[in-house]
């Protein structure tokens, strides 16, 4: 076996090359410092005009050398150059026959040593600061590029999902154009648009006449998110942990076709909305046109529900990562995002007749943060709140809410917030 050299033992692999480069750089700097100072020393010895004025030059050439080294290599090299310049200056002082005691007692002479070190350190710090700023900007640029690459990857995943949905075949009854319509409807990064388009898809492709989508909340509750059809009979909040069938649905995380003979109030079809491995919502189909209440319709429902889960999961992931919706904490929106959500509710009203309620309040309390928090606690987790600082107003948006329920919400707001807010027309 070939024995390793001492250098290979000290600097194994790639680290040896790095070490050699560092040593070469240090030696190069030292050679540059020594050469420049020796050249100046020889000029002092050989040229009388320089010799006579060397100790008291106003802009001393050794200061220029020190500054050049500092600005090229940093403050440590600048200090080393200052030390070398000081040695050359003192040597020139001694060669002229002057007393060394006078050197340290006369400001005329020792000021140059101070100038060397101040110049080397100052110019070196300028160089180091510039280098550090360049490195910081390069790092920031690298991070931006990484985020851009990740965004491109997320976009590619969305396109991949879109193509996958478009190319699937759910039955001979529907053409490739229908599949394209389903996939295109769900191709969005806004979770709220996914909910809206889901209603339209279920109504069109399985002829559902009553559809309700619930979100699962803490405490074992299902909160009504969006509904189509006969919404007057639907409960806006269900404690699903008290319903064995819903518990079964959440645990198995698979679509179910219920038997109406068991419970007439229960939906025909139900499917979980899954984000990763967690059930975050439930789709209920309560009524379907009679001729479409078939096993085939249930199969179509299963496929569409799966696509909805995929699209919503992707939209939620992008929303969380890039803050697309602008939600700072649950159901509190920025002004522009609140207006976007309001437009989405208008679309739901026009397309599906889904009612919503909007309210605006002036804040009277000086404690704005507590007032906003109290308003949020009064509303459901599916409702939205917006604080508009320029007008000192609170706006609320209640999806899937009729005027009768809105009056109850207003009464609750007055009971809880008291004189903290004033309703505006």
Steps between C-alpha positions, in 0.01 A plus 500: 500500500626843404578718800329837522710813514493730803305756297236239408467401866464863608270604214304196374279516189352826383590674826867472404437704185311765699785519752757532225300782341477685833872462567580617144278806545662591833848459357403712199373780724817490715719505190302798365539689830872427533574580135318835509669609821846382390458689174415817691798442734739465206360815340567675829862379498568564131323831422625801697189708433291233673756447780494868598121522522412138591437550872267797459312448172146640520342212304740225595551224240494239778146617587399442140654153504316415823171631362542300179568178691202560731256573218621194307513239775311618812582647838732219625723537194470877548630473857789276388583753229486777762747305715734452204474869408575596861813283496617659172429850633685438828792345309519810278483715814793316660707510180479879497674497843214639708451403865238226553386675819410807298289281271258400776491845659444703183155492336663600171641147468283253691183639339595312183490165683151590624402597147621165365286298741193724471523490121555122484213427738253750345557406138507133595163532675357666190618203296361247751164679518474505123591132480248412771224697325575330170493160673169587670344608171625185330352288779168686477502459123572130540208464745268684260608268220435198724150630582441558131604143423266372773217711359569358156488150649166576667370638172621187323313289756184699432541451126572132555184463709305694239623274222430192709143611567445594137624164371297283735185343364201474732261332257378484145213737578744794526740611232859619540365856485302439818810368671690806387228722646523328839878524512507861380240600760717368781827647371538785749720599792207656688332248737177704497470465122543124535197492733297712256588291193434176693133590536468564126673175406288285731181667379588459133650153488288305750193728484507568874231746612607544863870510584673600822869522576612511863841567652617306806590722794647450845262364761357241263281741301407519133449861387297571189733647240288516184162365393286470189128430484259483793724666760216584744495147639875464540673537833785750496682313774506125576684331782617206293653313795142439615407351162629140462466513120716809471755349737512196271542724195788695657676188629481306172558814288308352206179607318179339625160443342249509784173308516209740531282237670725525806474878535304724263680810630842362409667578162492265199877522445782622723872530432791627708724786384854390578812716533797266520374238742263727693126534436433876489146501366198302384294520180133407538259434212148517644295483182554395138265506204307171520629341178861564609478330838710207382815313585658664198432846643662392826809387306516840330455666839795301643727609215401868520535498881851359465591772247357766731719370784811508283428848366413640843805339663726650232335843529530497881868402480580784258288741703686418820841518337460822305223668702279530190182569697666748735354341814707609800307282745186292467220683310660849532563639149683798359281758324580393144457131586170575674375669184610197296305273737198731469520465121515121543180510707336708225596232249349231725181703535465554124592145397337294775271735690712458812423790738755689703490792741729801527530744788709808573573648843683805630733425794427721799738337748862623521610139546478400135682166528265369772198618299616321186572186701159516670328536162688199370395290800134592449501369142546150365836378378364502143405869521743779412607819675688800360636798694539807276743729679442808280133520599536324838225256397433130531338311213352152535404246234275204585491236224192275464298724734144625452359831626326329795823355633676831437264673745598245763869569430442877541327441834793286613748769392312768699483271805870413494663819372254745660606858431827404331352508149227685312328341200517705181246500217 
